Amino acid sequence: MHPLVLLGVFAAATLLGYKVIKTVPSLLHTPLMSGMNALSGLTVLGALTTVAKLTSRYNAFVGAAVGGLAVVLAMINVAGGFGVTHRMLKMFDKGDRE
């Protein structure tokens, strides 16, 4: 695909995503974030696929380095997202329950 087409798709998705998220009520942000964090786990699968493809096609060291970095960054994204969701859910805690 032409790079300008890809840039146009990215810009349209960004604007559409902003418009959709802006209309979501604040009480639904926590479940929405939780669902998106689970979906972000797919980036880990993509990173593992990258490792497999790059190590078989090119230099094994380059493939392992790029793929390993992708796996680490994807896991930071997933773990950080669940951490933020946990903190948001703690705000709804009523304190001591008898």
C-alpha positions as CSV (number, residue, x, y, z in Angstrom):
1,M,0.0,0.0,0.0
2,H,1.1,3.5,-0.6
3,P,2.3,5.3,2.5
4,L,-0.1,8.2,2.1
5,V,-3.0,5.8,2.1
6,L,-1.7,4.2,5.3
7,L,-1.3,7.7,6.8
8,G,-4.9,8.6,5.8
9,V,-6.2,5.4,7.4
10,F,-4.3,6.1,10.6
11,A,-5.6,9.7,10.8
12,A,-9.2,8.6,10.2
13,A,-8.9,5.9,12.8
14,T,-7.4,8.4,15.3
15,L,-10.2,10.9,14.8
16,L,-12.9,8.2,14.9
17,G,-11.5,6.7,18.0
18,Y,-11.3,10.0,19.7
19,K,-14.9,10.8,18.8
20,V,-16.1,7.4,20.0
21,I,-14.2,7.5,23.3
22,K,-15.4,11.0,24.0
23,T,-19.0,9.9,23.9
24,V,-18.5,7.0,26.4
25,P,-19.8,7.8,29.9
26,S,-17.1,8.1,32.5
27,L,-18.6,5.1,34.5
28,L,-17.9,2.9,31.5
29,H,-14.2,3.8,31.1
30,T,-13.0,1.2,33.5
31,P,-14.6,-1.8,31.7
32,L,-13.7,-0.3,28.4
33,M,-10.0,-0.1,29.5
34,S,-10.1,-3.6,30.9
35,G,-11.4,-4.9,27.6
36,M,-8.8,-3.0,25.6
37,N,-6.0,-4.3,27.9
38,A,-7.1,-7.8,27.1
39,L,-7.1,-7.0,23.4
40,S,-3.6,-5.5,23.8
41,G,-2.5,-9.0,24.7
42,L,-2.8,-9.7,20.9
43,T,0.3,-7.5,20.4
44,V,2.3,-10.1,22.4
45,L,1.2,-12.7,19.8
46,G,2.2,-10.3,17.0
47,A,5.6,-9.8,18.7
48,L,6.1,-13.5,18.9
49,T,5.2,-13.9,15.3
50,T,7.7,-11.2,14.4
51,V,10.4,-13.2,16.3
52,A,9.6,-16.3,14.4
53,K,9.5,-14.6,10.9
54,L,12.6,-12.5,11.4
55,T,14.7,-15.3,12.8
56,S,13.9,-17.6,9.9
57,R,14.3,-15.0,7.2
58,Y,17.2,-12.9,8.3
59,N,20.0,-12.9,10.7
60,A,18.9,-14.8,13.8
61,F,20.4,-12.2,16.1
62,V,18.6,-9.3,14.5
63,G,15.3,-11.2,14.6
64,A,15.7,-12.2,18.2
65,A,16.7,-8.6,19.2
66,V,13.8,-6.9,17.4
67,G,11.3,-9.6,18.4
68,G,12.5,-9.7,22.0
69,L,12.1,-5.9,22.2
70,A,8.6,-6.2,20.7
71,V,7.7,-8.8,23.3
72,V,9.0,-6.7,26.2
73,L,7.3,-3.5,25.1
74,A,4.0,-5.4,24.5
75,M,4.1,-6.9,27.9
76,I,4.8,-3.5,29.5
77,N,1.8,-2.2,27.7
78,V,-0.4,-5.0,28.9
79,A,0.8,-5.0,32.5
80,G,0.7,-1.2,32.8
81,G,-2.9,-1.2,31.4
82,F,-4.1,-3.7,34.0
83,G,-2.3,-1.8,36.7
84,V,-4.1,1.4,35.8
85,T,-7.4,-0.5,35.6
86,H,-6.8,-2.0,39.0
87,R,-6.2,1.5,40.5
88,M,-9.4,2.8,38.8
89,L,-11.4,-0.1,40.3
90,K,-10.0,0.6,43.8
91,M,-11.6,4.1,43.5
92,F,-15.0,2.4,43.5
93,D,-14.2,0.5,46.7
94,K,-16.5,1.5,49.6
95,G,-13.9,0.8,52.3
96,D,-14.7,-1.5,55.2
97,R,-17.5,-3.9,54.5
98,E,-19.2,-5.5,57.5
